[in-house]
Amino acid sequence: MYTDLVPVCFDYTNCFQDYQGCLLSPQALLSMLLFCFLLLYFNYRIPLSSYHHLAASFFCLRSYSYKPLDVGRKEIRLIKLQASIKLLPLCGNVIHVPWSADLQYWALSYCWGSLARKRTIILDGKKLRITANLDDALRQLGNSYGLLWVDAICINQEDIPERSREVLRMGDIYSRASGVAAWLGVASKTSDRAMDFLQVLATKTPRSQYDEYLEELPSENDPGKFVAEWTALKDLAMNGYWSRTWIIQELSCCRRSKIVHCGTKSLPWVYFKNIFFPSGNIECPIDAHKCIVHVVFDVQELLEVGAGIQNLGVLSAFLNPDFRFFIDVCDLLSLSSGFLATDPRDKVYGILGMSDELSALVPHTNYANSKGVVFRDLTKALLGAKYKLDLICLKSPTDINQSDDVSWVPNFDVHGLWIQSPEWLVQAIRWEILDIDNTSAYSADAGKDAVISYVGDGSILRVRGYFFDRVDGLGSTITHGHNFGSLERRIRYNAIQPSHRQNAYGSDVDTFKALKQFSQEIFRAPRFSEFKVARNGYSLNNECLISRLYRQRDLMDHNSVKTKIILQWLQQAEEFNFVDKSIQQWYEMAYIHGQALPLESSSLVVQKDPELGGMLETIERVKFDGWRWLSTDRGFLGRTHAQTQKGDEIVIVQGCSVPMVLRPCGEHYNVVGAAYVQGIMNGEALQGVPDDEMRYFDLA
């Protein structure tokens, strides 16, 4: 009991409260302090010479006051830690040094951790509060790396102008460091086993143990002898550190040593890269992806493992100088969207050092601006450069007005924003960036140039376009997100049957052909999926969603909550009507008339269990699509954003290569998202449309 009181006593900001938070009298406080001194001396053998640190911890009420950096000398702060003593606060000194090419220091890469769990560090005899995870990292690293650069300490986080200025320098700070120490956190139950296992796999030493691992790899029918080792490696790949946005810049910019620390263990970063993503010149007969998949038995966990390993893959790619040479802002935003940031503005600011193009578009960082302003300014800069209006259709399936209620600004803070968007939309955006003959995957606007302007304070975007049709019928969709909940929460929108019976495609045979082309277009391209993590065919294939689910129905465990969700969605999807038949009937008739849609192709993720493999494939497609069947007043068929409503307008906007769904809102319109409408994706809607029928839409 009293031992638990000791660390609390060192938090002098709360030193007048006892363990339960009740106020202590001065006599009780002095008695407790005396007890702590005696305990430290007799039980922990803390030398009396170190008690001045303890005294400072209790009685130094002055907080650390930052001395401004000399901008003219390009100063940075570095810290020099003193030897840490168990139970006592960390102590060190802050030094200001001018920027120079021969400056020797290491930079720390870590997760801030919970802001609610803070500890005290004594710097130059004054207190500064840091997160518990940073405290753990500094205690473990100590002074083994000499001078350290740590963002939470070396940047005055309360000085907004300094913070904004120094963030722009972080790419240079990490690139010129002698090395980067990456901190995964204190040891977990499995981390030591994982680090030891990884070292054996990467170095093939001891050879006998490596050969044994090689002979006993998990297979599709047998998890193998070393389930604990592969499970530990899986846990390491799922460590929260790998999801940080900032690590893309911190590890990629460093041109020298990169050491990964977890608890008391440490390994070079190259060991992680060689095992998870070996290059062609490294002999590595072990496929870590496949082995990890074979020791995971839960659908939910498998999806999360995939996300973790993909982030490792993104880091490996960015560390390749050839890869970084060819990527642009779109690649950067897309690849980094699977990472997280405590401050949503860091989804932009945290990758500035990775791209000269992005740095030119965002020449200044300003933490005084809200997330909405930062994202809006970036969107304006992108639209003013070479990006088409397809960009403003980039939406998460769960939100419409995502960025301070400005519907035309993508919320770059959404985890996996690009992943959650359909492949055909991402292709439409990215194709323009490739600048191949100035063409796009689609050209619903017939190649017309964008006509845009900003109204008022810049929050309203005025575009020119043509009203084409209205939304009539809508299919159901399933809530996005990793976790499955109740059916009521997960089946967000039930199907809305169309009230019109027009058929824009003509005869049944022509409708079959349109339906086949629609399916091929929607599912033809490999997705940049959150689960597309494996090499050698271990990724989820793309095929016709409805027909795939239809074939898998009898293989599912009907008592599973997840299965009930899938089956309910499937039933609603099949019963969605187009003209005078349900989707299921159209598919069945298509087979009869020789217009069968692509069905056969299935690389099961878990080969040892075909039923589970099919189930995973089903969940992946539904989970990462999140869109809905669409029919229009005029009888067109397509797919649209999850939050599209009956009565929303389908507009062909100049400068946007895909149809845009807009919702009237008074004098303005809200951007709902994009739509794929079969038959108008290549300019057909604008054929014969006179110029006077084009009009302006104010997007709010």
Beta strands, then each sheet from edge to edge (+ up, - down):
strand 1: 75-81
strand 2: 90-98
strand 3: 106-109
strand 4: 118-123
strand 5: 126-131
strand 6: 148-149
strand 7: 179-183
strand 8: 257-262
strand 9: 265-268
strand 10: 452-455
strand 11: 460-474
strand 12: 477-478
strand 13: 491-493
strand 14: 577-578
strand 15: 581-582
strand 16: 628-632
strand 17: 637-640
strand 18: 649-653
strand 19: 660-665
strand 20: 668-677
strand 21: 695-699
sheet 1: 1+ 2- 4- 5+
sheet 2: 6+ 3+ 7+ 8+ 9-
sheet 3: 10+ 11- 16+ 17- 20+ 19- 18+
sheet 4: 10+ 11- 21+
sheet 5: 12+ 13-
sheet 6: 14+ 15-
end
